Amino acid sequence: MAGQIISRGDRTWLIRIFIGRDPKTGKRTYHNQTVHGTKKEAQQVLNSLLRDHDMGSLVAPQRRTLNEYLDEWFKATMNTKVRPQTYDHYIDTVDRYVRSALGPRKLATIKPLDLLKLYSEIQEQGLTPRTIVTPTPFSRPH
């Protein structure tokens, strides 16, 4: 896989990587990123993005909110992997603590620091560690 470095002016570069096709429209989808600096710096960013893409960790920016993602994630995964009571408990916990704090925000704007702050706030409320580490889309499978 190759990417492009396109000059956008003095010391400004557009990095462009093909990431696939839109399943609904069939149109090509690209990850674009602007780099301010030398062409060598732009090449380093391109190399890093290509490596992330190859490793499967490059996530295309999305316009959907965390709430929309959580709805889809719960339907696709949790409902089939846990008992109904457990599923309801997870929904209730996420609704109570995560959706109210971060739910309306766009996925692309949520950073790891936001999650750490949320975790800290939940701890300050005196919740048990079991409640705090309830599996979410952000936790890794074992």
GUBAVO-230244 format. One record per residue (C-alpha): residue number from 0; x, y, z. Coordinates in Angstrom, 2 decimals. Layout:
! residues N
+-----+---------+---------+---------+
| pos |       x |       y |       z |
+-----+---------+---------+---------+
| NUM |       X |       Y |       Z |
...
+-----+---------+---------+---------+
***
This chain:
! residues 142
+-----+---------+---------+---------+
| pos |       x |       y |       z |
+-----+---------+---------+---------+
|   0 |    0.00 |    0.00 |    0.00 |
|   1 |    1.25 |    3.43 |   -0.83 |
|   2 |    0.25 |    6.88 |    0.19 |
|   3 |    0.64 |   10.30 |   -1.30 |
|   4 |    2.40 |   13.46 |   -0.19 |
|   5 |    0.84 |   16.47 |   -1.90 |
|   6 |    2.28 |   19.97 |   -1.58 |
|   7 |   -0.27 |   22.49 |   -0.29 |
|   8 |    1.97 |   25.53 |   -0.11 |
|   9 |    5.14 |   26.59 |    1.62 |
|  10 |    6.06 |   23.87 |    4.15 |
|  11 |    2.51 |   22.45 |    4.12 |
|  12 |    1.78 |   18.93 |    2.95 |
|  13 |   -1.31 |   16.80 |    2.54 |
|  14 |   -0.81 |   13.14 |    3.45 |
|  15 |   -3.35 |   10.89 |    1.75 |
|  16 |   -3.86 |    7.15 |    2.26 |
|  17 |   -6.46 |    4.95 |    0.58 |
|  18 |   -8.28 |    3.06 |    3.34 |
|  19 |  -10.98 |    1.23 |    1.42 |
|  20 |  -14.38 |    1.71 |   -0.11 |
|  21 |  -17.55 |    2.97 |    1.49 |
|  22 |  -19.80 |   -0.10 |    1.86 |
|  23 |  -22.93 |    1.90 |    1.02 |
|  24 |  -21.77 |    3.97 |   -1.94 |
|  25 |  -18.75 |    2.05 |   -3.19 |
|  26 |  -16.74 |    5.27 |   -3.33 |
|  27 |  -13.06 |    5.25 |   -2.44 |
|  28 |  -12.31 |    6.43 |    1.09 |
|  29 |   -9.13 |    8.21 |    2.11 |
|  30 |   -7.48 |    9.24 |    5.34 |
|  31 |   -6.17 |   12.78 |    4.91 |
|  32 |   -3.86 |   14.62 |    7.26 |
|  33 |   -2.16 |   17.99 |    6.91 |
|  34 |    1.47 |   18.29 |    8.01 |
|  35 |    3.25 |   21.61 |    8.54 |
|  36 |    7.02 |   21.26 |    8.18 |
|  37 |    9.55 |   19.78 |    5.81 |
|  38 |    8.86 |   17.12 |    3.23 |
|  39 |   11.01 |   14.77 |    5.29 |
|  40 |    8.69 |   15.29 |    8.27 |
|  41 |    5.71 |   14.67 |    6.00 |
|  42 |    7.35 |   11.42 |    4.84 |
|  43 |    7.78 |   10.34 |    8.46 |
|  44 |    4.09 |   10.99 |    9.15 |
|  45 |    3.15 |    9.06 |    6.01 |
|  46 |    5.33 |    6.12 |    7.08 |
|  47 |    3.75 |    6.14 |   10.54 |
|  48 |    0.21 |    6.22 |    9.11 |
|  49 |    0.99 |    3.41 |    6.68 |
|  50 |    2.41 |    1.32 |    9.53 |
|  51 |   -0.72 |    2.00 |   11.63 |
|  52 |   -2.90 |    1.04 |    8.66 |
|  53 |   -0.97 |   -2.20 |    8.13 |
|  54 |   -1.27 |   -3.04 |   11.84 |
|  55 |   -5.01 |   -2.33 |   11.78 |
|  56 |   -4.80 |    0.54 |   14.25 |
|  57 |   -5.53 |    3.40 |   11.84 |
|  58 |   -9.10 |    4.41 |   12.45 |
|  59 |  -10.84 |    6.53 |    9.87 |
|  60 |  -12.36 |    9.66 |   11.38 |
|  61 |  -16.07 |    9.24 |   11.76 |
|  62 |  -18.83 |   11.75 |   12.14 |
|  63 |  -20.91 |    9.60 |   14.44 |
|  64 |  -21.16 |   10.18 |   18.14 |
|  65 |  -20.13 |    7.89 |   20.94 |
|  66 |  -23.83 |    7.23 |   21.66 |
|  67 |  -24.38 |    6.03 |   18.08 |
|  68 |  -21.30 |    3.83 |   18.28 |
|  69 |  -22.34 |    2.35 |   21.64 |
|  70 |  -25.80 |    1.50 |   20.29 |
|  71 |  -24.26 |   -0.34 |   17.36 |
|  72 |  -21.61 |   -2.02 |   19.50 |
|  73 |  -24.09 |   -3.32 |   22.05 |
|  74 |  -26.35 |   -4.74 |   19.33 |
|  75 |  -23.50 |   -6.38 |   17.43 |
|  76 |  -21.49 |   -7.90 |   20.26 |
|  77 |  -22.75 |   -7.82 |   23.79 |
|  78 |  -26.28 |   -9.07 |   23.24 |
|  79 |  -25.02 |  -12.37 |   21.87 |
|  80 |  -22.13 |  -12.93 |   24.29 |
|  81 |  -23.66 |  -12.43 |   27.73 |
|  82 |  -26.81 |  -13.37 |   29.59 |
|  83 |  -29.77 |  -10.98 |   29.30 |
|  84 |  -29.40 |   -9.80 |   32.91 |
|  85 |  -25.72 |   -9.03 |   32.37 |
|  86 |  -26.51 |   -7.23 |   29.13 |
|  87 |  -29.09 |   -5.07 |   30.91 |
|  88 |  -26.59 |   -4.29 |   33.68 |
|  89 |  -23.96 |   -3.20 |   31.13 |
|  90 |  -26.49 |   -1.01 |   29.32 |
|  91 |  -27.56 |    0.59 |   32.61 |
|  92 |  -23.96 |    1.22 |   33.72 |
|  93 |  -22.89 |    2.73 |   30.41 |
|  94 |  -26.06 |    4.85 |   30.24 |
|  95 |  -25.51 |    6.16 |   33.75 |
|  96 |  -21.80 |    6.96 |   33.63 |
|  97 |  -20.49 |    7.08 |   30.07 |
|  98 |  -23.30 |    8.39 |   27.89 |
|  99 |  -24.05 |   11.34 |   30.14 |
| 100 |  -20.40 |   12.44 |   30.12 |
| 101 |  -19.14 |   11.63 |   26.63 |
| 102 |  -22.09 |   10.25 |   24.64 |
| 103 |  -22.98 |   13.31 |   22.55 |
| 104 |  -19.37 |   13.89 |   21.45 |
| 105 |  -18.03 |   12.79 |   18.08 |
| 106 |  -15.85 |    9.69 |   18.29 |
| 107 |  -12.95 |   11.46 |   16.61 |
| 108 |  -12.85 |   14.09 |   19.36 |
| 109 |  -12.62 |   11.69 |   22.30 |
| 110 |   -9.06 |   11.29 |   23.52 |
| 111 |   -7.52 |    8.88 |   26.05 |
| 112 |   -7.28 |   11.72 |   28.56 |
| 113 |  -11.07 |   12.15 |   28.38 |
| 114 |  -11.50 |    8.50 |   29.34 |
| 115 |   -9.01 |    8.81 |   32.19 |
| 116 |  -10.88 |   11.84 |   33.53 |
| 117 |  -14.17 |    9.96 |   33.33 |
| 118 |  -12.64 |    6.97 |   35.13 |
| 119 |  -11.31 |    9.28 |   37.85 |
| 120 |  -14.71 |   10.95 |   38.30 |
| 121 |  -16.40 |    7.57 |   38.63 |
| 122 |  -13.84 |    6.52 |   41.24 |
| 123 |  -14.50 |    9.71 |   43.22 |
| 124 |  -18.19 |    8.76 |   43.38 |
| 125 |  -17.16 |    5.76 |   45.47 |
| 126 |  -18.08 |    3.05 |   43.00 |
| 127 |  -16.51 |   -0.37 |   43.36 |
| 128 |  -13.72 |   -1.38 |   40.98 |
| 129 |  -16.05 |   -4.06 |   39.59 |
| 130 |  -18.49 |   -1.38 |   38.45 |
| 131 |  -15.78 |    0.81 |   37.00 |
| 132 |  -14.20 |   -1.91 |   34.88 |
| 133 |  -17.45 |   -3.12 |   33.36 |
| 134 |  -16.52 |   -4.23 |   29.82 |
| 135 |  -16.95 |   -1.42 |   27.30 |
| 136 |  -15.97 |   -1.01 |   23.67 |
| 137 |  -12.75 |    0.52 |   24.95 |
| 138 |  -11.59 |   -2.54 |   26.86 |
| 139 |   -9.49 |   -5.22 |   25.22 |
| 140 |  -10.78 |   -8.79 |   24.95 |
| 141 |   -8.91 |  -11.41 |   26.97 |
+-----+---------+---------+---------+
***
